[in-house]
Amino acid sequence: MKRNIYILRHGETEYGREKRYLGHTDCGLSVKGMNDAKQLACIFMESGVIINSIFSSDLIRCKSTVNIAFPDREVTFLEELREIDMGNLDGLTFEEVKNKDPEVYKKRGENIADFIPLNGESFRACQQRAIKILNYIIYSTKGNIVICSHAGFIRALLCSLLNLDLDLKNIFNIKQDYGCINFISFDGSNFFVEGINLKTLSVKAIERLD
């Protein structure tokens, strides 16, 4: 029997739209981010979709999003669903890194898949972690699932599911707005990406990907 997986990006954070390396740094939602989460609540309520299990990153921005979107529901919070670990770059703006350590900035841009920030992880390691935890979740549950995570984590996972190279172009061509929904189906053996960066679950809005 076909199962649906809805992978959500958390709402906007207190850092807003700054270009910042935000990995495991814990920060809350902005006012807009809370509204993003409320909008998710409305979308799922209006869709009539039955959700059997809910999982989330254990970082505050995801916890807050999922608790607003699915009030009074049991949620399993997992460290494995966290954003890519940016190590010593975590919390710094792109400009700060570019000015203070241009060589690190350059090397990451040249090999984003395998570049490892000091005390952090590469996108490839994040992708492997994402695949592993998705498989754990799907094979340890039944029915439809919601997963709330982060843009980098989700992009790395979608690259794998879409059989795309884990390079700079592919990673950042996968748009992930705050509070968006990524719709994946599972037929018991294979995952299928049905929609990316959605703001609704109406049938007409779900773009089926070749």
Backbone bond lengths (Angstrom), bond angles and torsions (degrees), N, CA, C in turn:
res aa  C-N    CA-C-N  psi(-1)  N-CA   C-N-CA  omega(-1)  CA-C   N-CA-C  phi
1 M - - - 1.463 - - 1.531 110.35 -
2 K 1.320 115.81 134.30 1.463 121.08 -178.98 1.529 111.13 -66.06
3 R 1.321 114.85 136.94 1.460 121.31 177.27 1.525 109.16 -119.86
4 N 1.328 116.04 150.29 1.456 121.02 179.17 1.521 110.74 -110.44
5 I 1.326 115.36 139.45 1.452 122.54 177.03 1.525 107.25 -122.65
6 Y 1.314 116.73 125.27 1.461 121.76 179.89 1.524 107.66 -112.35
7 I 1.319 116.17 110.20 1.458 120.89 -178.57 1.531 108.46 -100.88
8 L 1.323 116.12 116.42 1.456 122.14 -174.38 1.529 110.61 -103.12
9 R 1.325 115.39 142.13 1.457 118.50 165.52 1.526 107.82 -91.01
10 H 1.314 116.85 140.36 1.460 121.56 179.12 1.533 111.48 -58.97
11 G 1.316 116.40 165.81 1.456 121.69 177.08 1.525 111.76 -72.22
12 E 1.336 114.80 172.07 1.462 120.13 -179.10 1.530 110.84 -57.67
13 T 1.335 115.72 141.59 1.460 120.30 -177.87 1.524 111.76 -94.66
14 E 1.306 114.71 176.16 1.468 121.35 177.22 1.525 111.56 -62.86
15 Y 1.327 117.08 -22.35 1.457 120.41 177.26 1.524 111.51 -79.14
16 G 1.335 116.00 -8.61 1.461 121.01 176.22 1.509 113.24 61.14
17 R 1.322 115.57 -130.93 1.465 121.03 -174.30 1.524 112.74 -102.82
18 E 1.337 117.44 19.35 1.462 120.39 176.83 1.522 110.24 -63.89
19 K 1.312 116.50 143.83 1.459 121.05 174.50 1.528 107.58 -83.17
20 R 1.310 114.59 95.79 1.456 121.50 -171.48 1.526 109.52 -135.55
21 Y 1.327 116.44 145.77 1.462 121.19 173.99 1.531 107.26 -78.76
22 L 1.310 115.37 98.70 1.462 120.05 -176.12 1.524 108.89 -115.32
23 G 1.312 116.01 102.64 1.458 121.43 -178.74 1.512 111.40 -110.55
24 H 1.329 116.21 -98.69 1.461 120.58 -178.87 1.523 112.85 -88.01
25 T 1.333 117.56 -3.17 1.465 120.30 174.78 1.524 108.76 -55.68
26 D 1.322 117.07 127.64 1.461 120.85 -176.48 1.528 109.58 -91.06
27 C 1.308 116.10 122.60 1.463 120.41 178.25 1.530 108.10 -145.15
28 G 1.312 115.32 153.92 1.455 120.56 -177.51 1.521 112.92 -87.34
29 L 1.313 115.23 -177.72 1.459 121.64 177.81 1.524 110.43 -84.76
30 S 1.321 115.72 148.46 1.459 121.20 169.75 1.534 108.06 -77.42
31 V 1.318 116.75 176.00 1.471 120.19 175.16 1.524 109.66 -59.35
32 K 1.339 116.01 -42.56 1.462 119.08 177.35 1.524 110.78 -62.96
33 G 1.342 116.34 -37.68 1.460 120.10 179.34 1.521 112.28 -62.49
34 M 1.321 116.38 -37.94 1.470 120.05 175.65 1.521 110.49 -64.41
35 N 1.329 116.03 -38.15 1.468 119.65 176.91 1.528 111.58 -68.54
36 D 1.342 116.49 -34.60 1.470 120.34 174.34 1.531 110.06 -57.92
37 A 1.331 115.61 -43.65 1.468 121.12 -179.04 1.527 110.81 -67.82
38 K 1.330 116.96 -39.28 1.470 120.80 177.38 1.523 110.50 -63.97
39 Q 1.335 115.93 -36.56 1.462 119.74 177.64 1.523 110.81 -65.24
40 L 1.326 116.79 -38.69 1.465 119.91 175.57 1.525 110.96 -61.18
41 A 1.325 116.31 -40.30 1.467 120.27 177.88 1.524 110.30 -58.70
42 C 1.322 116.82 -44.00 1.471 121.40 179.85 1.523 111.24 -65.21
43 I 1.333 116.21 -42.38 1.468 120.34 -178.57 1.522 110.86 -60.50
44 F 1.319 117.09 -47.47 1.462 119.66 -177.83 1.530 111.48 -71.28
45 M 1.313 116.71 -35.32 1.462 119.80 178.43 1.528 110.61 -64.80
46 E 1.328 116.11 -44.22 1.470 120.53 -178.09 1.525 112.04 -72.71
47 S 1.339 117.07 -26.87 1.468 120.25 -177.54 1.526 112.31 -71.18
48 G 1.335 116.43 -28.82 1.458 119.78 -176.24 1.511 113.45 75.20
49 V 1.330 117.10 7.74 1.469 121.53 179.52 1.529 109.83 -66.74
50 I 1.312 115.98 134.28 1.465 120.75 176.24 1.523 108.93 -87.09
51 I 1.325 116.15 124.01 1.461 121.65 178.04 1.527 108.01 -108.82
52 N 1.321 115.62 121.47 1.464 120.67 -177.38 1.523 113.80 -90.72
53 S 1.326 116.77 -33.53 1.467 120.53 -178.45 1.520 109.73 -142.99
54 I 1.342 115.54 145.56 1.457 121.44 179.24 1.515 109.21 -127.79
55 F 1.340 115.34 130.83 1.458 122.05 178.16 1.528 108.66 -126.85
56 S 1.322 116.36 152.63 1.460 120.07 -178.66 1.515 111.13 -153.47
57 S 1.319 114.77 151.36 1.462 120.48 165.24 1.520 108.35 -56.08
58 D 1.331 115.33 150.84 1.462 119.08 -179.20 1.531 113.01 -88.94
59 L 1.335 117.71 5.88 1.460 120.48 177.06 1.532 110.04 -79.71
60 I 1.331 115.76 149.25 1.462 121.52 -169.68 1.528 112.98 -56.58
61 R 1.322 117.90 -40.01 1.468 119.79 -176.81 1.528 112.09 -63.43
62 C 1.315 117.03 -31.75 1.466 120.26 175.58 1.530 110.94 -81.56
63 K 1.327 116.41 -42.90 1.469 119.90 178.13 1.524 111.04 -54.48
64 S 1.323 115.99 -47.62 1.464 120.44 -178.44 1.523 110.93 -64.17
65 T 1.324 116.57 -42.75 1.470 120.77 -179.49 1.523 111.29 -59.41
66 V 1.321 116.23 -51.16 1.460 119.85 -174.57 1.529 111.60 -71.24
67 N 1.327 117.52 -32.18 1.466 119.49 178.48 1.528 112.12 -71.12
68 I 1.330 116.75 -30.78 1.468 120.38 175.16 1.531 110.41 -76.59
69 A 1.322 116.01 -42.23 1.470 120.51 -176.53 1.526 112.21 -70.51
70 F 1.336 116.74 -33.14 1.468 121.06 -177.58 1.526 109.86 -131.04
71 P 1.330 116.89 68.39 1.467 119.97 -178.19 1.527 111.21 -63.92
72 D 1.305 115.20 144.90 1.469 122.01 176.73 1.525 113.39 67.71
73 R 1.345 117.12 13.34 1.459 120.11 175.30 1.525 109.97 -103.14
74 E 1.327 115.06 145.79 1.466 119.53 175.53 1.523 109.43 -72.79
75 V 1.317 116.38 132.91 1.465 122.07 -179.60 1.523 108.98 -126.34
76 T 1.325 116.26 136.04 1.460 121.30 173.88 1.522 108.15 -97.58
77 F 1.339 116.27 118.03 1.461 121.37 -178.79 1.520 109.25 -97.84
78 L 1.343 115.72 127.00 1.458 121.05 -174.69 1.531 111.57 -126.91
79 E 1.307 115.97 132.45 1.465 121.49 175.99 1.527 110.74 -63.27
80 E 1.329 116.43 -29.75 1.474 120.52 -178.03 1.528 112.98 -65.87
81 L 1.335 117.56 -15.57 1.468 121.24 179.38 1.526 112.18 -93.55
82 R 1.325 117.10 7.62 1.462 120.30 179.26 1.526 112.29 -66.42
83 E 1.326 114.16 163.55 1.460 121.90 174.84 1.523 109.91 -63.42
84 I 1.329 116.67 164.11 1.458 121.49 172.98 1.526 108.63 -53.32
85 D 1.321 116.63 139.19 1.466 121.92 -179.08 1.524 108.88 -82.93
86 M 1.329 116.31 112.92 1.464 120.76 -177.60 1.521 113.21 -88.55
87 G 1.329 117.35 3.07 1.456 120.55 174.58 1.520 112.71 55.08
88 N 1.340 115.83 -129.49 1.468 120.82 -176.78 1.527 113.50 -69.96
89 L 1.332 116.93 -11.54 1.468 120.16 177.56 1.530 111.72 -86.63
90 D 1.311 115.62 -13.00 1.467 120.44 -171.97 1.532 111.85 -59.26
91 G 1.315 115.35 127.73 1.454 121.80 177.42 1.509 114.24 91.85
92 L 1.345 118.27 -13.18 1.459 121.89 -179.71 1.529 110.68 -84.42
93 T 1.326 116.88 150.37 1.460 120.19 175.06 1.530 109.34 -79.39
94 F 1.334 115.63 160.72 1.461 120.06 177.64 1.534 110.09 -57.53
95 E 1.338 116.38 -42.23 1.456 121.50 -178.06 1.527 111.52 -63.92
96 E 1.324 116.96 -39.87 1.462 120.70 178.81 1.525 110.90 -60.73
97 V 1.327 116.51 -44.78 1.468 120.58 -179.78 1.527 110.47 -68.67
98 K 1.330 115.61 -42.08 1.464 119.97 -179.44 1.525 111.51 -60.95
99 N 1.325 116.86 -37.50 1.464 121.58 -178.51 1.526 113.09 -81.88
100 K 1.330 116.53 -40.17 1.470 120.65 -175.12 1.522 112.78 -84.00
101 D 1.337 116.93 -33.51 1.464 120.36 -177.31 1.528 109.34 -143.73
102 P 1.342 116.22 70.63 1.471 120.28 -176.26 1.524 113.86 -59.82
103 E 1.341 117.34 -29.03 1.462 120.06 -179.67 1.525 110.88 -67.34
104 V 1.329 117.54 -41.77 1.465 121.83 176.96 1.523 109.74 -64.37
105 Y 1.320 116.82 -44.63 1.469 121.88 178.85 1.536 110.13 -57.70
106 K 1.338 115.69 -44.33 1.467 121.51 -178.78 1.530 111.40 -66.86
107 K 1.328 116.15 -46.30 1.469 119.94 -177.33 1.529 111.83 -63.86
108 R 1.325 116.35 -38.75 1.466 118.88 179.01 1.526 110.72 -65.05
109 G 1.318 116.63 -40.75 1.459 120.38 178.60 1.516 113.27 -65.25
110 E 1.337 116.32 -32.40 1.463 121.15 -178.01 1.527 112.64 -78.14
111 N 1.341 116.89 -27.44 1.469 119.68 -177.15 1.529 109.65 -146.35
112 I 1.328 115.44 66.25 1.462 119.40 -172.49 1.521 112.55 -65.98
113 A 1.328 117.67 -27.06 1.465 120.17 -178.10 1.525 111.86 -65.59
114 D 1.327 116.83 -40.73 1.461 120.20 -170.44 1.527 114.57 -116.11
115 F 1.330 117.35 -3.23 1.464 119.15 177.59 1.528 109.60 -68.42
116 I 1.338 116.16 130.88 1.466 121.47 -179.19 1.529 108.79 -114.59
117 P 1.333 118.12 111.93 1.468 119.21 174.57 1.522 109.42 -63.38
118 L 1.327 116.32 152.28 1.457 120.00 178.30 1.530 109.65 -55.36
119 N 1.339 116.10 125.49 1.470 123.81 -179.13 1.529 113.28 67.72
120 G 1.333 117.15 17.05 1.472 120.54 -179.15 1.517 112.08 -120.60
121 E 1.333 115.89 -155.23 1.466 121.16 179.29 1.520 109.75 -138.34
122 S 1.316 116.83 158.36 1.461 122.70 177.28 1.517 110.22 -83.63
123 F 1.320 116.05 165.58 1.464 120.06 174.25 1.523 110.89 -63.14
124 R 1.339 116.59 -33.07 1.473 118.65 179.49 1.527 110.74 -66.25
125 A 1.323 116.62 -40.95 1.460 119.86 177.18 1.520 110.71 -65.55
126 C 1.324 116.37 -39.66 1.465 120.49 176.68 1.526 110.34 -62.47
127 Q 1.327 117.03 -41.65 1.460 121.47 179.34 1.532 110.98 -62.37
128 Q 1.310 116.66 -43.97 1.476 120.81 179.04 1.525 110.30 -62.61
129 R 1.327 115.71 -40.67 1.468 120.30 176.62 1.524 110.90 -63.15
130 A 1.338 116.46 -40.75 1.469 121.19 -179.28 1.527 111.59 -64.66
131 I 1.323 116.40 -44.17 1.465 120.89 179.62 1.524 110.39 -63.20
132 K 1.324 115.35 -43.72 1.471 120.64 -178.10 1.526 111.08 -62.50
133 I 1.323 117.45 -45.88 1.468 119.37 -176.97 1.520 111.26 -73.09
134 L 1.343 118.22 -32.86 1.467 119.67 175.74 1.520 110.34 -62.42
135 N 1.320 116.81 -44.44 1.464 119.98 178.88 1.523 111.46 -64.37
136 Y 1.325 116.68 -40.46 1.465 119.94 176.98 1.533 110.36 -59.46
137 I 1.319 116.24 -46.50 1.466 120.71 -177.17 1.521 110.58 -64.04
138 I 1.319 117.24 -47.27 1.468 119.87 -174.22 1.531 111.00 -67.84
139 Y 1.322 117.89 -35.41 1.466 119.80 -176.87 1.531 113.32 -88.36
140 S 1.318 116.95 -5.60 1.464 119.56 178.01 1.529 112.28 -108.21
141 T 1.336 116.84 7.41 1.461 121.71 -178.01 1.520 110.52 -136.14
142 K 1.312 114.24 174.10 1.462 121.39 172.98 1.532 108.76 -130.82
143 G 1.313 115.85 155.87 1.458 119.83 175.59 1.524 113.15 80.31
144 N 1.334 115.31 -161.79 1.462 122.19 -175.73 1.528 111.42 -86.13
145 I 1.319 115.13 148.06 1.457 121.31 -171.02 1.522 110.99 -129.37
146 V 1.314 116.14 142.65 1.468 122.87 167.12 1.523 108.10 -112.03
147 I 1.330 115.70 135.01 1.466 121.92 174.57 1.526 107.08 -127.47
148 C 1.323 117.29 126.62 1.462 121.56 177.09 1.525 108.69 -108.08
149 S 1.339 115.82 122.15 1.461 119.63 -177.18 1.523 110.29 -144.90
150 H 1.338 116.01 -149.58 1.461 123.02 -168.30 1.525 111.11 -125.75
151 A 1.327 116.37 160.05 1.470 121.01 -172.66 1.522 113.26 -59.20
152 G 1.343 117.91 -48.37 1.460 119.86 -178.22 1.516 112.53 -63.59
153 F 1.317 115.83 -45.01 1.464 122.03 177.17 1.524 110.51 -58.00
154 I 1.332 116.72 -47.53 1.468 121.62 -176.80 1.528 110.50 -66.47
155 R 1.326 116.87 -43.14 1.468 119.94 179.54 1.522 111.49 -61.76
156 A 1.330 116.47 -42.71 1.466 120.36 178.88 1.526 110.68 -62.79
157 L 1.323 116.50 -41.76 1.460 120.75 179.09 1.528 111.05 -65.35
158 L 1.331 116.95 -44.95 1.469 120.23 -179.35 1.523 111.69 -64.75
159 C 1.327 117.93 -35.59 1.471 120.10 175.35 1.524 110.27 -57.81
160 S 1.324 116.24 -41.66 1.466 120.12 178.88 1.523 111.13 -65.92
161 L 1.332 116.95 -48.23 1.467 120.78 -177.36 1.525 112.43 -65.32
162 L 1.337 116.31 -28.46 1.470 121.21 179.83 1.522 112.44 -94.53
163 N 1.341 116.08 3.76 1.470 121.74 -179.13 1.527 112.45 56.94
164 L 1.333 115.99 41.26 1.453 121.97 177.68 1.522 109.80 -100.36
165 D 1.332 115.80 144.51 1.457 119.69 174.78 1.522 109.20 -60.36
166 L 1.309 115.09 144.05 1.465 120.31 -179.53 1.533 108.25 -86.46
167 D 1.354 115.62 72.60 1.456 119.48 179.34 1.526 110.05 -121.36
168 L 1.323 114.71 173.04 1.461 120.98 -174.21 1.522 111.77 -56.34
169 K 1.329 116.53 -44.21 1.460 121.25 -176.95 1.520 111.62 -64.07
170 N 1.314 117.10 -49.75 1.462 120.26 -177.49 1.527 112.41 -67.04
171 I 1.331 116.38 -42.23 1.461 119.87 -177.79 1.526 110.57 -58.60
172 F 1.337 116.05 -49.16 1.462 118.61 -172.17 1.525 113.80 -91.93
173 N 1.331 117.21 -2.61 1.470 120.32 169.57 1.525 111.33 -80.93
174 I 1.329 116.66 -13.43 1.466 120.62 176.32 1.526 107.29 -86.82
175 K 1.312 115.97 101.54 1.460 120.92 -175.23 1.529 110.26 -71.77
176 Q 1.320 115.52 137.13 1.464 121.53 178.63 1.524 108.91 -138.45
177 D 1.324 116.64 89.71 1.460 120.52 176.53 1.520 109.90 -72.71
178 Y 1.325 115.33 155.93 1.458 118.69 173.64 1.531 109.89 -58.01
179 G 1.327 116.34 134.88 1.462 120.49 176.56 1.514 114.87 72.69
180 C 1.345 117.03 20.53 1.471 118.87 -179.74 1.529 111.16 -86.23
181 I 1.332 115.30 169.08 1.466 123.16 -179.99 1.519 108.93 -122.41
182 N 1.321 117.17 132.87 1.465 122.59 171.88 1.525 107.19 -113.01
183 F 1.329 116.27 125.59 1.462 121.94 -172.13 1.525 109.46 -105.83
184 I 1.323 115.88 119.25 1.465 123.07 -179.77 1.527 108.52 -125.40
185 S 1.314 116.90 138.13 1.460 120.18 174.85 1.530 109.51 -110.50
186 F 1.322 115.18 158.44 1.463 122.06 -177.98 1.518 108.14 -138.04
187 D 1.336 116.49 124.81 1.471 120.26 -175.13 1.528 113.31 -98.89
188 G 1.320 116.95 11.30 1.460 121.41 -177.22 1.507 112.43 104.10
189 S 1.337 115.96 -19.53 1.469 120.98 178.75 1.520 112.71 -131.87
190 N 1.334 116.28 -37.39 1.463 120.60 -172.85 1.523 111.63 -128.80
191 F 1.347 114.62 151.66 1.456 122.21 174.52 1.523 109.32 -98.07
192 F 1.328 116.51 143.00 1.457 122.45 177.71 1.527 109.08 -129.89
193 V 1.332 116.63 125.54 1.458 120.68 177.93 1.527 108.45 -82.32
194 E 1.324 116.35 114.40 1.464 122.24 -175.55 1.528 112.65 -98.82
195 G 1.317 117.61 -27.77 1.458 120.38 -178.73 1.506 111.21 -163.98
196 I 1.327 116.15 144.05 1.463 122.66 -177.29 1.520 110.26 -126.33
197 N 1.335 116.74 137.43 1.470 122.57 173.88 1.534 112.10 59.26
198 L 1.317 115.60 42.60 1.465 121.11 -177.75 1.528 111.49 -81.59
199 K 1.323 114.61 151.77 1.469 121.56 174.27 1.530 111.11 -120.08
200 T 1.310 115.72 11.77 1.453 121.75 177.78 1.525 108.41 -157.03
201 L 1.327 117.01 161.53 1.457 121.06 175.44 1.521 110.91 -115.65
202 S 1.329 117.48 16.51 1.459 119.86 176.34 1.517 108.66 -68.05
203 V 1.323 116.69 147.36 1.460 122.07 -174.76 1.526 111.56 -56.96
204 K 1.317 117.18 -42.22 1.460 120.88 -176.26 1.516 112.26 -66.17
205 A 1.321 116.84 -26.33 1.472 119.92 -175.40 1.509 112.75 -86.15
206 I 1.320 117.68 -12.29 1.476 120.28 -177.29 1.525 108.49 -85.33
207 E 1.297 115.11 109.05 1.453 121.04 -179.26 1.516 108.87 -82.83
208 R 1.300 116.57 118.55 1.464 120.31 177.83 1.518 108.95 -82.34
209 L 1.301 115.63 130.69 1.452 121.13 -173.99 1.532 110.91 -98.23
210 D 1.335 116.15 137.68 1.461 120.97 177.83 1.521 110.28 -73.86
